[in-house]
Amino acid sequence: MNNLVLTSAQRQHLRRLAHHLKPVVHVGKQGLTNNIYATLDRELSAHELIKIKFVDFQDQKKTMVDELVQESQSELIGIIGNIAILYRQHTDIGQRQVELPV
């Protein structure tokens, strides 16, 4: 998914769509565990656009988000407070849930 280059209009569209979403991945005291990576992959495959909440590690969240983005092959849409928004387009066109503006 690293080949996907999002325009600023597409990023803004994804931020709008993510506004009402609740975080589905919570990074707590344990940090980035295998369970976090598995949950992240499962949620991105199911929903394409997700929020991650950092309960702990607020100071290291940017570094951790960069690692999560690289491992999950997703795109960082934005970080607002302790919430990160990630997007990974589904490889199967028929299963895509998010339509990006051109």
Secondary structure by P-SEA (a helix, b strand, c coil): cccccccaaaaaaaaaaacccccccccccccccaaaaaaaaaaaaacccbbbbccccccaaaaaaaaaaaaaccccccccccbbbbbbcccccccccccccc
